[in-house]
Amino acid sequence: MAVRIRLVTLGASFDSRIISSAAYANAIQSAQFSATGPWGAVVGTASESSSVFATSFSGEGWWNGAAWVDLEIQDNRGPSSTSFTVPFVAEHRESNMWGYSSGDKSAKTAWKQVSAQLIRGMDAVLRAVRDQE
């Protein structure tokens, strides 16, 4: 019997999304005035129309943690060799927070999930081998 454990992926990558929007509008400004002086009463109005371009955006960032371990089992006890591979994979996403090491946290959480699966898989293989003898 041979058991190989191959670490395929362990880490985190950063991803972001930016959402932007644009709008056009007409801005109308108006003013009225009146004055009285020695020449008499004066009344007037003024107005202006102009186009306004407005834009806005919002951003979001996150870390994608991933862990992937292959468990390869070879059984050479019989007349022919048997080999198979069992993959253990987990992913975890964390929002990007300044100063909180979000990348490390996402990778560690993914590893915790995979390592528990790996231990269970190893235990199942070893019990199966024990029960066959």
TORGU-290608 format. One line per 4 residues: number of its first residue (from 1); their letters; for each residue x, y, z of N, C-alpha, C. Coordinates in nm, 2 decimals. Layout:
BEGIN
NUM = a = X,Y,Z,X,Y,Z,X,Y,Z | ...
END
This chain:
BEGIN
1 = mavr = 0.09,-0.12,0.00,0.00,0.00,0.00,0.09,0.12,0.00 | 0.05,0.22,-0.08,0.11,0.35,-0.08,0.01,0.46,-0.08 | 0.04,0.56,0.00,-0.05,0.68,0.01,0.03,0.80,-0.02 | -0.01,0.88,-0.12,0.06,1.01,-0.15,-0.04,1.12,-0.13
5 = irlv = 0.01,1.23,-0.07,-0.07,1.35,-0.05,0.00,1.46,-0.13 | -0.07,1.51,-0.22,-0.02,1.62,-0.31,-0.10,1.75,-0.28 | -0.03,1.85,-0.24,-0.09,1.98,-0.22,-0.09,2.05,-0.36 | -0.21,2.07,-0.41,-0.22,2.13,-0.55,-0.24,2.28,-0.54
9 = tlga = -0.32,2.33,-0.45,-0.34,2.48,-0.43,-0.36,2.51,-0.29 | -0.30,2.62,-0.24,-0.32,2.67,-0.11,-0.29,2.82,-0.12 | -0.39,2.91,-0.10,-0.36,3.05,-0.10,-0.49,3.13,-0.12 | -0.47,3.26,-0.15,-0.58,3.34,-0.18,-0.55,3.44,-0.29
13 = sfds = -0.65,3.48,-0.36,-0.64,3.58,-0.47,-0.74,3.69,-0.45 | -0.70,3.81,-0.49,-0.79,3.93,-0.47,-0.87,3.95,-0.59 | -1.00,3.99,-0.57,-1.09,4.02,-0.68,-1.17,4.14,-0.65 | -1.21,4.22,-0.74,-1.29,4.34,-0.71,-1.39,4.36,-0.82
17 = riis = -1.49,4.44,-0.79,-1.59,4.48,-0.88,-1.62,4.62,-0.86 | -1.63,4.70,-0.97,-1.66,4.84,-0.97,-1.79,4.86,-1.05 | -1.88,4.92,-0.98,-2.01,4.95,-1.05,-2.02,5.10,-1.07 | -2.03,5.15,-1.19,-2.04,5.29,-1.22,-2.17,5.32,-1.30
21 = saay = -2.21,5.44,-1.28,-2.33,5.49,-1.35,-2.31,5.63,-1.40 | -2.37,5.67,-1.50,-2.36,5.81,-1.55,-2.50,5.86,-1.58 | -2.52,5.99,-1.57,-2.65,6.05,-1.60,-2.63,6.19,-1.66 | -2.72,6.23,-1.74,-2.73,6.37,-1.80,-2.85,6.43,-1.75
25 = anai = -2.84,6.56,-1.72,-2.96,6.64,-1.67,-2.95,6.78,-1.72 | -3.06,6.85,-1.72,-3.06,6.99,-1.75,-3.07,7.07,-1.62 | -2.99,7.16,-1.60,-2.99,7.25,-1.48,-3.05,7.39,-1.52 | -3.15,7.43,-1.47,-3.21,7.56,-1.50,-3.20,7.65,-1.38
29 = qsaq = -3.14,7.76,-1.40,-3.13,7.86,-1.29,-3.20,7.99,-1.33 | -3.27,8.05,-1.24,-3.34,8.17,-1.28,-3.33,8.27,-1.16 | -3.34,8.40,-1.20,-3.34,8.50,-1.10,-3.43,8.62,-1.14 | -3.49,8.68,-1.04,-3.57,8.80,-1.06,-3.52,8.91,-0.98
33 = fsat = -3.53,9.03,-1.03,-3.49,9.14,-0.95,-3.58,9.26,-0.97 | -3.58,9.35,-0.88,-3.65,9.48,-0.89,-3.58,9.58,-0.81 | -3.58,9.70,-0.86,-3.51,9.82,-0.79,-3.59,9.94,-0.81 | -3.58,10.03,-0.72,-3.65,10.16,-0.73,-3.54,10.27,-0.71
37 = gpwg = -3.54,10.36,-0.80,-3.44,10.47,-0.78,-3.50,10.60,-0.84 | -3.41,10.70,-0.85,-3.46,10.83,-0.90,-3.51,10.82,-1.04 | -3.47,10.72,-1.11,-3.52,10.71,-1.25,-3.65,10.63,-1.26 | -3.69,10.57,-1.15,-3.82,10.49,-1.15,-3.79,10.35,-1.11
41 = avvg = -3.89,10.27,-1.13,-3.89,10.13,-1.09,-3.83,10.05,-1.21 | -3.74,9.95,-1.17,-3.68,9.87,-1.27,-3.71,9.72,-1.23 | -3.75,9.64,-1.32,-3.78,9.50,-1.30,-3.72,9.42,-1.41 | -3.66,9.30,-1.37,-3.59,9.22,-1.47,-3.59,9.07,-1.42
45 = tase = -3.57,8.99,-1.52,-3.56,8.84,-1.50,-3.44,8.79,-1.58 | -3.38,8.69,-1.53,-3.27,8.62,-1.60,-3.28,8.47,-1.58 | -3.25,8.40,-1.68,-3.25,8.25,-1.66,-3.14,8.19,-1.75 | -3.10,8.07,-1.71,-2.99,8.00,-1.78,-3.03,7.85,-1.77
49 = sssv = -3.00,7.79,-1.88,-3.02,7.64,-1.89,-2.88,7.58,-1.94 | -2.84,7.48,-1.86,-2.71,7.41,-1.90,-2.72,7.26,-1.87 | -2.65,7.19,-1.95,-2.64,7.04,-1.94,-2.54,7.01,-1.83 | -2.58,6.91,-1.75,-2.49,6.86,-1.64,-2.47,6.71,-1.66
53 = fats = -2.34,6.67,-1.65,-2.30,6.53,-1.66,-2.26,6.49,-1.52 | -2.33,6.38,-1.47,-2.30,6.33,-1.34,-2.26,6.19,-1.35 | -2.16,6.15,-1.27,-2.12,6.01,-1.27,-2.09,5.96,-1.12 | -2.11,5.84,-1.10,-2.08,5.79,-0.96,-2.03,5.64,-0.98
57 = fsge = -1.96,5.60,-0.88,-1.91,5.46,-0.88,-1.90,5.41,-0.74 | -1.91,5.28,-0.72,-1.89,5.21,-0.60,-1.81,5.09,-0.62 | -1.72,5.06,-0.53,-1.64,4.94,-0.54,-1.65,4.85,-0.43 | -1.62,4.72,-0.46,-1.62,4.62,-0.36,-1.51,4.52,-0.39
61 = gwwn = -1.44,4.48,-0.29,-1.33,4.39,-0.30,-1.34,4.27,-0.21 | -1.28,4.16,-0.25,-1.29,4.04,-0.16,-1.17,3.95,-0.19 | -1.14,3.86,-0.10,-1.04,3.76,-0.11,-1.10,3.63,-0.13 | -1.06,3.55,-0.23,-1.10,3.42,-0.25,-0.99,3.32,-0.21
65 = gaaw = -1.02,3.25,-0.10,-0.92,3.15,-0.05,-0.95,3.02,-0.11 | -0.85,2.94,-0.14,-0.87,2.81,-0.20,-0.77,2.71,-0.14 | -0.81,2.59,-0.12,-0.72,2.48,-0.08,-0.77,2.35,-0.16 | -0.67,2.29,-0.22,-0.69,2.17,-0.30,-0.58,2.07,-0.27
69 = vdle = -0.62,1.95,-0.22,-0.53,1.84,-0.19,-0.57,1.72,-0.25 | -0.48,1.65,-0.32,-0.51,1.52,-0.38,-0.46,1.41,-0.29 | -0.54,1.31,-0.26,-0.50,1.19,-0.19,-0.49,1.07,-0.29 | -0.37,1.03,-0.32,-0.36,0.92,-0.41,-0.33,0.79,-0.34
73 = iqdn = -0.40,0.68,-0.37,-0.39,0.56,-0.30,-0.35,0.45,-0.40 | -0.25,0.37,-0.37,-0.20,0.26,-0.46,-0.21,0.13,-0.37 | -0.27,0.03,-0.43,-0.28,-0.10,-0.36,-0.21,-0.20,-0.45 | -0.09,-0.24,-0.41,-0.01,-0.34,-0.48,-0.02,-0.48,-0.42
77 = rgps = -0.12,-0.51,-0.34,-0.12,-0.63,-0.27,-0.17,-0.75,-0.36 | -0.26,-0.72,-0.45,-0.32,-0.83,-0.53,-0.24,-0.86,-0.66 | -0.29,-0.94,-0.74,-0.22,-0.98,-0.87,-0.21,-0.86,-0.96 | -0.30,-0.76,-0.95,-0.28,-0.64,-1.03,-0.29,-0.52,-0.94
81 = stsf = -0.22,-0.41,-0.98,-0.21,-0.29,-0.90,-0.33,-0.21,-0.92 | -0.38,-0.15,-0.82,-0.50,-0.06,-0.82,-0.46,0.08,-0.77 | -0.50,0.18,-0.84,-0.46,0.32,-0.80,-0.58,0.41,-0.83 | -0.60,0.50,-0.73,-0.71,0.60,-0.75,-0.67,0.72,-0.67
85 = tvpf = -0.73,0.83,-0.72,-0.70,0.96,-0.65,-0.83,1.03,-0.61 | -0.83,1.08,-0.48,-0.95,1.14,-0.43,-0.91,1.29,-0.40 | -0.98,1.38,-0.47,-0.95,1.53,-0.45,-1.03,1.58,-0.33 | -0.97,1.67,-0.25,-1.03,1.74,-0.15,-1.02,1.89,-0.17
89 = vaeh = -1.13,1.96,-0.19,-1.12,2.10,-0.23,-1.22,2.18,-0.15 | -1.17,2.31,-0.12,-1.26,2.40,-0.04,-1.23,2.54,-0.09 | -1.32,2.63,-0.09,-1.30,2.77,-0.11,-1.38,2.85,-0.01 | -1.32,2.97,0.02,-1.38,3.06,0.11,-1.36,3.21,0.07
93 = resn = -1.46,3.29,0.08,-1.46,3.43,0.04,-1.47,3.52,0.16 | -1.38,3.62,0.17,-1.38,3.72,0.27,-1.38,3.86,0.21 | -1.46,3.95,0.27,-1.46,4.09,0.22,-1.32,4.15,0.26 | -1.28,4.24,0.17,-1.15,4.30,0.20,-1.17,4.41,0.30
97 = mwgy = -1.10,4.39,0.42,-1.10,4.49,0.53,-0.96,4.53,0.55 | -0.94,4.66,0.56,-0.81,4.72,0.59,-0.75,4.67,0.72 | -0.63,4.62,0.72,-0.57,4.59,0.85,-0.62,4.46,0.92 | -0.70,4.38,0.85,-0.76,4.26,0.92,-0.71,4.14,0.85
101 = ssgd = -0.61,4.14,0.76,-0.55,4.03,0.69,-0.66,3.93,0.64 | -0.74,3.99,0.55,-0.85,3.91,0.50,-0.81,3.80,0.41 | -0.69,3.82,0.34,-0.64,3.72,0.25,-0.60,3.59,0.33 | -0.53,3.62,0.44,-0.48,3.51,0.52,-0.60,3.43,0.58
105 = ksak = -0.70,3.51,0.62,-0.82,3.45,0.69,-0.89,3.36,0.59 | -0.91,3.41,0.46,-0.98,3.32,0.36,-0.90,3.20,0.33 | -0.77,3.20,0.32,-0.69,3.08,0.29,-0.69,2.99,0.41 | -0.68,3.04,0.53,-0.69,2.95,0.65,-0.82,2.88,0.67
109 = tawk = -0.93,2.95,0.64,-1.06,2.89,0.65,-1.08,2.78,0.55 | -1.03,2.80,0.43,-1.04,2.70,0.32,-0.95,2.58,0.36 | -0.83,2.60,0.42,-0.74,2.49,0.46,-0.81,2.41,0.58 | -0.87,2.48,0.67,-0.94,2.41,0.78,-1.04,2.31,0.73
113 = qvsa = -1.12,2.35,0.63,-1.22,2.26,0.57,-1.15,2.14,0.50 | -1.05,2.17,0.42,-0.98,2.06,0.35,-0.91,1.97,0.44 | -0.84,2.02,0.54,-0.77,1.93,0.63,-0.86,1.84,0.71 | -0.97,1.88,0.74,-1.07,1.79,0.81,-1.12,1.68,0.72
117 = qlir = -1.14,1.72,0.59,-1.18,1.62,0.49,-1.07,1.52,0.47 | -0.94,1.57,0.46,-0.83,1.49,0.44,-0.81,1.38,0.55 | -0.82,1.43,0.67,-0.81,1.34,0.79,-0.91,1.23,0.78 | -1.04,1.27,0.75,-1.15,1.17,0.74,-1.12,1.07,0.63
121 = gmda = -1.07,1.12,0.52,-1.04,1.03,0.41,-0.93,0.93,0.44 | -0.82,0.98,0.50,-0.71,0.89,0.54,-0.76,0.79,0.64 | -0.84,0.83,0.74,-0.90,0.74,0.83,-0.98,0.63,0.77 | -1.06,0.67,0.67,-1.15,0.57,0.60,-1.06,0.47,0.52
125 = vlra = -0.95,0.52,0.46,-0.86,0.43,0.38,-0.79,0.33,0.48 | -0.74,0.38,0.59,-0.67,0.29,0.68,-0.76,0.19,0.74 | -0.88,0.23,0.77,-0.98,0.13,0.83,-1.02,0.02,0.73 | -1.03,0.06,0.60,-1.06,-0.03,0.50,-0.95,-0.13,0.48
129 = vrdq = -0.83,-0.09,0.48,-0.71,-0.18,0.47,-0.71,-0.27,0.59 | -0.73,-0.22,0.71,-0.73,-0.30,0.83,-0.83,-0.41,0.82 | -0.95,-0.37,0.78,-1.07,-0.47,0.77,-1.05,-0.58,0.67 | -0.97,-0.55,0.57,-0.95,-0.65,0.46,-0.85,-0.76,0.50
133 = e = -0.77,-0.73,0.60,-0.67,-0.83,0.64,-0.72,-0.92,0.75
END
